[in-house]
Amino acid sequence: MGQQGFWDVDERLEKLAAKQDLLQRLNTLVPWETFRPILARIHEKPRKSNAGRKPIDGVLLFKMLVLQKLYNISDEDLEYQVNDRLSFMQFLNLGLEDSVPDATTVWLFRKQLQTHDLVDELFEHFAAYLTAAGYQAQDGQIVDATLIPVPKQRNTRTENQTIKQGDVPSAWQEQPHKVAQKDTDARWTKKNGVSYYGYKNHISSDVRYNFIRRYTVTDAAVHDSQVLGELLDADNTGDGVWADSAYLSTLIVEVLTLMGFEPQINERAYRNRPLSDEQKSANRERSKTRAKVEHIFGDWVTDMGGKLVRTIGLARAKVNLGLKNLTYNLKHFVCLETQSAAVPETVG
């Protein structure tokens, strides 16, 4: 084992920076300080005294949550990895001599984001930045939903019936610790004959740049078409709305048309009424555009640690998935900016 020199840590950090990995580019290209005024609302209440430890920097904690969503790790794992990995420390602008916020602090900060309803505002703030930076939503929009799994609940059939009615099973009421560990908001649903338990992340992305422009979170039993109105992006310069056959109905097509949109929704076959060759061809053509939204969810699985949510309840799922959607946009922005910088300018 070699002897550690005085400049060894700095040299290691320089090597990491030279590789220009994702975290380095996120640190350089994302306007982190512009989030500060929103995050500062958590500590707006004046302190009674200057005594005691000052609040931990909100931007630092926000960036820790972005790390968490990039790799889909728990609060405890996040604390450990920030302490362990030079790249994480460099992303957070922490030195070896600096203390790292612990898992409880991260949990409390995320709870404060939920209490102050700031996640949507953070998402919209970066959406406005994207528009100002030249990434205006264009060429129409694509809507879709993905199932978000959560740890399965081992409830009896009677308990599940009680939960669906909006009540807490009587046997649980005398066990507050048990209730705290039960997710009474998540629901079961079936897709292609397979049962899933959890929530749904419904999104709308733009065709040109494939950023998430609108989103909403529901339990898994909510049909995709029920929240279509919440996803439509009036700021998109294109009129087309692409969607799979789950969104197809005469009413939806009529309403979209009356609103000035051009429905591009895949048709589906029915028993004893298969699709014609013309309909199949039209579906294939629409799917060339609609498939772009699948790249977002694919990126979650291949590059962002998957879709599993570890928290309990719809309110917390909304916070976690809102942060995940925002983190995807941050990551995608950096990728587009890097690609743009790599393209040589043409000489006129």
C-alpha positions as a Markdown table, in Angstrom:
| # | Residue | x | y | z |
|---|---|---|---|---|
| 1 | Met | 0.0 | 0.0 | 0.0 |
| 2 | Gly | 1.4 | 3.4 | -1.0 |
| 3 | Gln | 1.9 | 6.2 | 1.4 |
| 4 | Gln | -0.7 | 8.9 | 1.3 |
| 5 | Gly | 0.8 | 12.3 | 0.2 |
| 6 | Phe | -0.5 | 15.8 | 0.9 |
| 7 | Trp | -1.9 | 16.3 | -2.6 |
| 8 | Asp | -3.3 | 12.8 | -3.2 |
| 9 | Val | -7.0 | 13.7 | -2.5 |
| 10 | Asp | -6.8 | 16.8 | -4.8 |
| 11 | Glu | -5.2 | 14.7 | -7.6 |
| 12 | Arg | -7.9 | 12.1 | -7.3 |
| 13 | Leu | -10.6 | 14.7 | -7.5 |
| 14 | Glu | -8.8 | 16.2 | -10.6 |
| 15 | Lys | -8.9 | 12.8 | -12.3 |
| 16 | Leu | -12.6 | 12.5 | -11.6 |
| 17 | Ala | -13.2 | 16.0 | -13.0 |
| 18 | Ala | -11.2 | 15.1 | -16.1 |
| 19 | Lys | -13.4 | 12.2 | -16.9 |
| 20 | Gln | -16.4 | 14.6 | -16.9 |
| 21 | Asp | -18.8 | 12.0 | -15.4 |
| 22 | Leu | -22.5 | 12.7 | -15.0 |
| 23 | Leu | -22.2 | 14.2 | -11.5 |
| 24 | Gln | -19.5 | 16.6 | -12.6 |
| 25 | Arg | -21.6 | 17.8 | -15.5 |
| 26 | Leu | -24.7 | 18.1 | -13.3 |
| 27 | Asn | -22.7 | 20.3 | -10.9 |
| 28 | Thr | -21.4 | 22.5 | -13.8 |
| 29 | Leu | -24.5 | 22.8 | -15.9 |
| 30 | Val | -27.5 | 22.9 | -13.6 |
| 31 | Pro | -28.3 | 26.3 | -12.0 |
| 32 | Trp | -28.4 | 25.0 | -8.4 |
| 33 | Glu | -28.4 | 28.4 | -6.8 |
| 34 | Thr | -31.7 | 29.4 | -8.5 |
| 35 | Phe | -33.5 | 26.8 | -6.4 |
| 36 | Arg | -32.3 | 28.4 | -3.2 |
| 37 | Pro | -35.2 | 31.0 | -2.8 |
| 38 | Ile | -37.8 | 28.1 | -3.0 |
| 39 | Leu | -35.9 | 25.9 | -0.6 |
| 40 | Ala | -35.4 | 28.8 | 1.8 |
| 41 | Arg | -39.1 | 28.8 | 2.6 |
| 42 | Ile | -38.5 | 25.8 | 4.8 |
| 43 | His | -36.7 | 28.1 | 7.2 |
| 44 | Glu | -38.7 | 31.2 | 6.8 |
| 45 | Lys | -39.9 | 31.2 | 10.4 |
| 46 | Pro | -37.5 | 33.5 | 12.4 |
| 47 | Arg | -35.3 | 31.8 | 14.9 |
| 48 | Lys | -35.9 | 32.7 | 18.5 |
| 49 | Ser | -32.2 | 32.7 | 19.2 |
| 50 | Asn | -28.9 | 32.5 | 17.4 |
| 51 | Ala | -27.8 | 29.8 | 19.8 |
| 52 | Gly | -27.6 | 26.2 | 18.7 |
| 53 | Arg | -26.6 | 24.7 | 15.4 |
| 54 | Lys | -27.6 | 26.6 | 12.2 |
| 55 | Pro | -29.8 | 24.9 | 9.6 |
| 56 | Ile | -28.0 | 22.8 | 7.1 |
| 57 | Asp | -27.8 | 24.4 | 3.7 |
| 58 | Gly | -30.9 | 23.7 | 1.7 |
| 59 | Val | -29.2 | 23.4 | -1.7 |
| 60 | Leu | -26.9 | 20.8 | -0.2 |
| 61 | Leu | -29.8 | 18.7 | 1.0 |
| 62 | Phe | -31.6 | 19.2 | -2.2 |
| 63 | Lys | -28.6 | 17.9 | -4.1 |
| 64 | Met | -28.5 | 14.9 | -1.8 |
| 65 | Leu | -32.1 | 14.1 | -2.7 |
| 66 | Val | -31.1 | 14.3 | -6.4 |
| 67 | Leu | -28.3 | 11.8 | -5.8 |
| 68 | Gln | -30.8 | 9.6 | -4.1 |
| 69 | Lys | -33.2 | 9.7 | -7.1 |
| 70 | Leu | -30.4 | 9.2 | -9.5 |
| 71 | Tyr | -29.4 | 5.9 | -7.9 |
| 72 | Asn | -32.7 | 5.0 | -6.1 |
| 73 | Ile | -31.0 | 4.4 | -2.7 |
| 74 | Ser | -32.4 | 4.6 | 0.8 |
| 75 | Asp | -31.7 | 7.4 | 3.2 |
| 76 | Glu | -29.3 | 5.2 | 5.2 |
| 77 | Asp | -27.5 | 4.1 | 2.0 |
| 78 | Leu | -27.3 | 7.7 | 0.8 |
| 79 | Glu | -25.6 | 8.8 | 4.1 |
| 80 | Tyr | -23.1 | 6.0 | 3.8 |
| 81 | Gln | -22.3 | 6.5 | 0.1 |
| 82 | Val | -21.8 | 10.3 | 0.5 |
| 83 | Asn | -19.3 | 9.5 | 3.2 |
| 84 | Asp | -17.7 | 6.8 | 1.1 |
| 85 | Arg | -17.5 | 8.1 | -2.4 |
| 86 | Leu | -15.3 | 10.9 | -3.6 |
| 87 | Ser | -17.5 | 11.6 | -6.6 |
| 88 | Phe | -20.6 | 12.1 | -4.3 |
| 89 | Met | -18.6 | 14.4 | -2.0 |
| 90 | Gln | -17.3 | 16.4 | -5.0 |
| 91 | Phe | -20.9 | 16.7 | -6.4 |
| 92 | Leu | -22.0 | 18.1 | -3.0 |
| 93 | Asn | -18.9 | 20.4 | -2.7 |
| 94 | Leu | -17.9 | 18.6 | 0.5 |
| 95 | Gly | -14.4 | 18.0 | 1.7 |
| 96 | Leu | -13.1 | 15.0 | 3.8 |
| 97 | Glu | -13.1 | 17.4 | 6.7 |
| 98 | Asp | -16.8 | 18.3 | 6.3 |
| 99 | Ser | -19.6 | 16.5 | 8.1 |
| 100 | Val | -22.3 | 14.8 | 6.1 |
| 101 | Pro | -26.0 | 15.2 | 6.9 |
| 102 | Asp | -27.3 | 12.0 | 8.3 |
| 103 | Ala | -30.2 | 9.9 | 7.2 |
| 104 | Thr | -32.6 | 11.4 | 9.7 |
| 105 | Thr | -31.7 | 14.9 | 8.5 |
| 106 | Val | -32.4 | 13.9 | 4.9 |
| 107 | Trp | -35.7 | 12.3 | 5.9 |
| 108 | Leu | -36.8 | 15.5 | 7.8 |
| 109 | Phe | -35.8 | 17.7 | 4.8 |
| 110 | Arg | -37.9 | 15.6 | 2.4 |
| 111 | Lys | -40.8 | 15.8 | 4.9 |
| 112 | Gln | -40.5 | 19.6 | 5.0 |
| 113 | Leu | -40.7 | 19.7 | 1.2 |
| 114 | Gln | -43.9 | 17.7 | 1.5 |
| 115 | Thr | -45.3 | 19.9 | 4.3 |
| 116 | His | -44.5 | 23.1 | 2.4 |
| 117 | Asp | -45.7 | 21.6 | -0.9 |
| 118 | Leu | -42.5 | 22.6 | -2.6 |
| 119 | Val | -41.8 | 19.7 | -4.9 |
| 120 | Asp | -44.2 | 20.8 | -7.7 |
| 121 | Glu | -42.8 | 24.3 | -7.4 |
| 122 | Leu | -39.2 | 23.0 | -7.8 |
| 123 | Phe | -40.3 | 21.0 | -10.8 |
| 124 | Glu | -42.0 | 24.1 | -12.4 |
| 125 | His | -39.1 | 26.3 | -11.6 |
| 126 | Phe | -36.8 | 24.1 | -13.7 |
| 127 | Ala | -39.4 | 23.8 | -16.4 |
| 128 | Ala | -39.3 | 27.6 | -16.7 |
| 129 | Tyr | -35.5 | 27.5 | -16.9 |
| 130 | Leu | -35.7 | 24.9 | -19.7 |
| 131 | Thr | -37.9 | 27.1 | -21.7 |
| 132 | Ala | -35.6 | 30.1 | -21.2 |
| 133 | Ala | -32.6 | 28.0 | -22.1 |
| 134 | Gly | -34.1 | 27.2 | -25.5 |
| 135 | Tyr | -35.9 | 23.9 | -24.7 |
| 136 | Gln | -39.5 | 25.1 | -25.3 |
| 137 | Ala | -41.9 | 22.2 | -25.5 |
| 138 | Gln | -42.5 | 21.6 | -29.2 |
| 139 | Asp | -44.0 | 19.3 | -31.9 |
| 140 | Gly | -46.8 | 18.0 | -29.7 |
| 141 | Gln | -46.9 | 15.9 | -26.5 |
| 142 | Ile | -47.0 | 12.2 | -25.5 |
| 143 | Val | -48.9 | 11.0 | -22.5 |
| 144 | Asp | -48.3 | 7.7 | -20.7 |
| 145 | Ala | -48.2 | 6.1 | -17.3 |
| 146 | Thr | -45.9 | 3.6 | -15.6 |
| 147 | Leu | -46.6 | 1.4 | -12.6 |
| 148 | Ile | -44.6 | 2.2 | -9.5 |
| 149 | Pro | -44.2 | -0.9 | -7.2 |
| 150 | Val | -44.1 | -0.6 | -3.5 |
| 151 | Pro | -43.5 | -3.4 | -0.9 |
| 152 | Lys | -46.6 | -5.7 | -0.9 |
| 153 | Gln | -48.9 | -5.6 | 2.1 |
| 154 | Arg | -49.8 | -8.9 | 3.7 |
| 155 | Asn | -53.4 | -8.1 | 4.6 |
| 156 | Thr | -56.4 | -10.4 | 4.8 |
| 157 | Arg | -59.2 | -10.0 | 2.3 |
| 158 | Thr | -61.4 | -8.5 | 5.0 |
| 159 | Glu | -58.7 | -5.9 | 5.8 |
| 160 | Asn | -58.3 | -5.0 | 2.2 |
| 161 | Gln | -62.1 | -4.4 | 1.8 |
| 162 | Thr | -62.0 | -2.2 | 4.8 |
| 163 | Ile | -59.1 | -0.2 | 3.4 |
| 164 | Lys | -60.8 | 0.3 | 0.1 |
| 165 | Gln | -63.8 | 1.8 | 1.9 |
| 166 | Gly | -61.5 | 4.4 | 3.4 |
| 167 | Asp | -61.4 | 2.9 | 6.9 |
| 168 | Val | -58.7 | 1.5 | 9.1 |
| 169 | Pro | -59.3 | -2.2 | 10.1 |
| 170 | Ser | -60.4 | -2.3 | 13.8 |
| 171 | Ala | -57.7 | -4.8 | 14.7 |
| 172 | Trp | -55.1 | -2.2 | 13.7 |
| 173 | Gln | -56.5 | 0.7 | 15.7 |
| 174 | Glu | -54.9 | -0.5 | 18.9 |
| 175 | Gln | -51.5 | -1.1 | 17.2 |
| 176 | Pro | -50.3 | 2.4 | 16.1 |
| 177 | His | -46.9 | 1.0 | 15.1 |
| 178 | Lys | -48.5 | -1.5 | 12.8 |
| 179 | Val | -50.7 | 1.2 | 11.2 |
| 180 | Ala | -47.6 | 3.3 | 10.6 |
| 181 | Gln | -46.1 | 0.4 | 8.5 |
| 182 | Lys | -49.2 | -0.2 | 6.5 |
| 183 | Asp | -49.8 | 1.5 | 3.1 |
| 184 | Thr | -53.5 | 2.1 | 2.9 |
| 185 | Asp | -53.3 | 4.3 | -0.2 |
| 186 | Ala | -51.6 | 1.8 | -2.7 |
| 187 | Arg | -53.8 | -0.4 | -4.8 |
| 188 | Trp | -53.7 | -3.5 | -6.9 |
| 189 | Thr | -54.2 | -3.5 | -10.7 |
| 190 | Lys | -53.8 | -5.9 | -13.6 |
| 191 | Lys | -51.8 | -5.3 | -16.8 |
| 192 | Asn | -51.6 | -7.9 | -19.4 |
| 193 | Gly | -53.0 | -10.5 | -17.0 |
| 194 | Val | -50.3 | -9.7 | -14.3 |
| 195 | Ser | -51.2 | -8.2 | -11.0 |
| 196 | Tyr | -49.2 | -5.2 | -9.7 |
| 197 | Tyr | -49.4 | -3.3 | -6.4 |
| 198 | Gly | -48.5 | 0.3 | -5.8 |
| 199 | Tyr | -49.0 | 3.6 | -7.6 |
| 200 | Lys | -48.9 | 5.2 | -11.1 |
| 201 | Asn | -46.7 | 8.0 | -12.4 |
| 202 | His | -48.6 | 9.7 | -15.2 |
| 203 | Ile | -46.6 | 12.0 | -17.4 |
| 204 | Ser | -46.7 | 14.1 | -20.5 |
| 205 | Ser | -43.5 | 14.6 | -22.4 |
| 206 | Asp | -42.8 | 16.8 | -25.4 |
| 207 | Val | -42.0 | 15.3 | -28.8 |
| 208 | Arg | -39.0 | 17.5 | -29.7 |
| 209 | Tyr | -36.9 | 17.2 | -26.5 |
| 210 | Asn | -38.6 | 14.4 | -24.5 |
| 211 | Phe | -38.6 | 16.3 | -21.2 |
| 212 | Ile | -41.3 | 15.5 | -18.7 |
| 213 | Arg | -43.6 | 18.6 | -18.9 |
| 214 | Arg | -46.5 | 17.6 | -16.7 |
| 215 | Tyr | -47.1 | 14.8 | -14.2 |
| 216 | Thr | -49.5 | 13.5 | -11.6 |
| 217 | Val | -49.3 | 10.5 | -9.2 |
| 218 | Thr | -52.2 | 8.2 | -8.3 |
| 219 | Asp | -52.7 | 4.8 | -6.9 |
| 220 | Ala | -52.3 | 2.0 | -9.4 |
| 221 | Ala | -56.0 | 1.3 | -9.8 |
| 222 | Val | -56.7 | 4.7 | -11.4 |
| 223 | His | -57.2 | 4.2 | -15.2 |
| 224 | Asp | -54.7 | 6.1 | -17.3 |
| 225 | Ser | -57.4 | 8.1 | -19.1 |
| 226 | Gln | -58.9 | 9.5 | -15.9 |
| 227 | Val | -56.1 | 12.0 | -15.4 |
| 228 | Leu | -55.5 | 13.0 | -19.1 |
| 229 | Gly | -56.8 | 16.5 | -18.4 |
| 230 | Glu | -54.2 | 17.1 | -15.8 |
| 231 | Leu | -51.4 | 16.1 | -18.2 |
| 232 | Leu | -52.2 | 18.3 | -21.2 |
| 233 | Asp | -49.6 | 21.0 | -21.7 |
| 234 | Ala | -51.1 | 24.1 | -23.2 |
| 235 | Asp | -47.6 | 25.6 | -23.6 |
| 236 | Asn | -46.5 | 23.1 | -26.2 |
| 237 | Thr | -46.3 | 24.7 | -29.6 |
| 238 | Gly | -47.5 | 21.6 | -31.3 |
| 239 | Asp | -51.2 | 20.4 | -31.3 |
| 240 | Gly | -50.6 | 16.6 | -31.5 |
| 241 | Val | -51.4 | 14.4 | -28.5 |
| 242 | Trp | -49.9 | 10.9 | -28.8 |
| 243 | Ala | -51.1 | 8.1 | -26.6 |
| 244 | Asp | -51.6 | 4.3 | -26.5 |
| 245 | Ser | -55.0 | 2.6 | -26.8 |
| 246 | Ala | -55.7 | 2.9 | -23.0 |
| 247 | Tyr | -56.6 | 6.6 | -23.7 |
| 248 | Leu | -58.9 | 5.8 | -26.6 |
| 249 | Ser | -62.6 | 6.7 | -26.4 |
| 250 | Thr | -65.0 | 8.6 | -28.5 |
| 251 | Leu | -65.5 | 11.2 | -25.7 |
| 252 | Ile | -61.7 | 11.8 | -25.3 |
| 253 | Val | -61.2 | 12.2 | -29.0 |
| 254 | Glu | -64.1 | 14.7 | -29.2 |
| 255 | Val | -62.9 | 16.7 | -26.2 |
| 256 | Leu | -59.3 | 16.9 | -27.4 |
| 257 | Thr | -60.5 | 18.1 | -30.8 |
| 258 | Leu | -62.8 | 20.7 | -29.3 |
| 259 | Met | -59.8 | 21.9 | -27.2 |
| 260 | Gly | -57.7 | 22.4 | -30.4 |
| 261 | Phe | -55.6 | 19.3 | -30.1 |
| 262 | Glu | -55.0 | 16.7 | -32.8 |
| 263 | Pro | -55.6 | 13.2 | -31.2 |
| 264 | Gln | -53.0 | 10.6 | -32.3 |
| 265 | Ile | -54.2 | 7.7 | -30.2 |
| 266 | Asn | -53.5 | 4.1 | -31.1 |
| 267 | Glu | -56.6 | 2.0 | -31.9 |
| 268 | Arg | -57.2 | -1.3 | -30.3 |
| 269 | Ala | -58.7 | -4.6 | -31.5 |
| 270 | Tyr | -61.8 | -6.2 | -29.9 |
| 271 | Arg | -63.0 | -9.7 | -29.8 |
| 272 | Asn | -64.4 | -10.6 | -33.3 |
| 273 | Arg | -63.3 | -7.2 | -34.5 |
| 274 | Pro | -59.6 | -7.2 | -35.4 |
| 275 | Leu | -57.8 | -4.2 | -36.7 |
| 276 | Ser | -57.7 | -3.7 | -40.4 |
| 277 | Asp | -54.3 | -3.5 | -42.3 |
| 278 | Glu | -54.9 | 0.3 | -42.6 |
| 279 | Gln | -55.4 | 0.6 | -38.8 |
| 280 | Lys | -52.4 | -1.4 | -38.1 |
| 281 | Ser | -50.3 | 0.7 | -40.4 |
| 282 | Ala | -51.6 | 3.9 | -38.7 |
| 283 | Asn | -50.8 | 2.5 | -35.3 |
| 284 | Arg | -47.2 | 1.7 | -36.4 |
| 285 | Glu | -46.8 | 5.2 | -37.7 |
| 286 | Arg | -48.1 | 6.8 | -34.4 |
| 287 | Ser | -46.0 | 4.4 | -32.3 |
| 288 | Lys | -42.8 | 5.8 | -33.9 |
| 289 | Thr | -43.5 | 9.0 | -32.0 |
| 290 | Arg | -45.3 | 7.6 | -29.0 |
| 291 | Ala | -42.4 | 5.2 | -28.3 |
| 292 | Lys | -40.2 | 8.2 | -27.2 |
| 293 | Val | -42.0 | 8.4 | -23.9 |
| 294 | Glu | -40.9 | 4.8 | -23.2 |
| 295 | His | -37.3 | 6.0 | -23.3 |
| 296 | Ile | -38.0 | 8.0 | -20.1 |
| 297 | Phe | -39.2 | 5.0 | -18.1 |
| 298 | Gly | -36.5 | 2.9 | -19.6 |
| 299 | Asp | -33.9 | 5.4 | -18.4 |
| 300 | Trp | -35.4 | 5.1 | -14.9 |
| 301 | Val | -34.8 | 1.3 | -15.0 |
| 302 | Thr | -31.4 | 1.2 | -16.8 |
| 303 | Asp | -29.7 | 4.3 | -15.4 |
| 304 | Met | -31.6 | 5.5 | -12.4 |
| 305 | Gly | -31.9 | 2.5 | -10.2 |
| 306 | Gly | -35.5 | 1.4 | -11.1 |
| 307 | Lys | -38.9 | 2.5 | -10.1 |
| 308 | Leu | -39.5 | 1.0 | -6.6 |
| 309 | Val | -40.8 | 3.5 | -4.0 |
| 310 | Arg | -39.9 | 2.6 | -0.4 |
| 311 | Thr | -42.1 | 5.1 | 1.4 |
| 312 | Ile | -45.6 | 4.6 | 2.7 |
| 313 | Gly | -48.7 | 6.5 | 1.5 |
| 314 | Leu | -49.7 | 8.5 | -1.5 |
| 315 | Ala | -48.5 | 11.9 | -0.1 |
| 316 | Arg | -45.0 | 10.6 | 0.2 |
| 317 | Ala | -45.1 | 8.8 | -3.1 |
| 318 | Lys | -46.0 | 12.1 | -4.8 |
| 319 | Val | -43.0 | 13.8 | -3.2 |
| 320 | Asn | -40.6 | 10.9 | -4.2 |
| 321 | Leu | -41.9 | 10.6 | -7.7 |
| 322 | Gly | -42.0 | 14.4 | -8.2 |
| 323 | Leu | -38.4 | 14.5 | -7.3 |
| 324 | Lys | -37.7 | 11.5 | -9.6 |
| 325 | Asn | -39.4 | 13.3 | -12.5 |
| 326 | Leu | -37.4 | 16.5 | -11.7 |
| 327 | Thr | -34.1 | 14.5 | -11.5 |
| 328 | Tyr | -34.8 | 12.9 | -14.8 |
| 329 | Asn | -35.2 | 16.3 | -16.4 |
| 330 | Leu | -32.0 | 17.5 | -14.7 |
| 331 | Lys | -30.1 | 14.5 | -16.1 |
| 332 | His | -31.7 | 14.8 | -19.5 |
| 333 | Phe | -30.9 | 18.5 | -19.7 |
| 334 | Val | -27.2 | 17.7 | -19.0 |
| 335 | Cys | -27.2 | 15.0 | -21.7 |
| 336 | Leu | -28.6 | 17.3 | -24.3 |
| 337 | Glu | -26.3 | 20.2 | -23.4 |
| 338 | Thr | -23.3 | 17.8 | -23.5 |
| 339 | Gln | -24.4 | 16.5 | -26.9 |
| 340 | Ser | -24.8 | 20.0 | -28.2 |
| 341 | Ala | -21.4 | 21.0 | -27.0 |
| 342 | Ala | -19.9 | 18.0 | -28.7 |
| 343 | Val | -21.3 | 18.9 | -32.2 |
| 344 | Pro | -18.7 | 20.9 | -34.1 |
| 345 | Glu | -20.0 | 24.2 | -35.4 |
| 346 | Thr | -20.3 | 24.5 | -39.2 |
| 347 | Val | -18.2 | 27.1 | -40.9 |
| 348 | Gly | -20.3 | 29.4 | -43.0 |
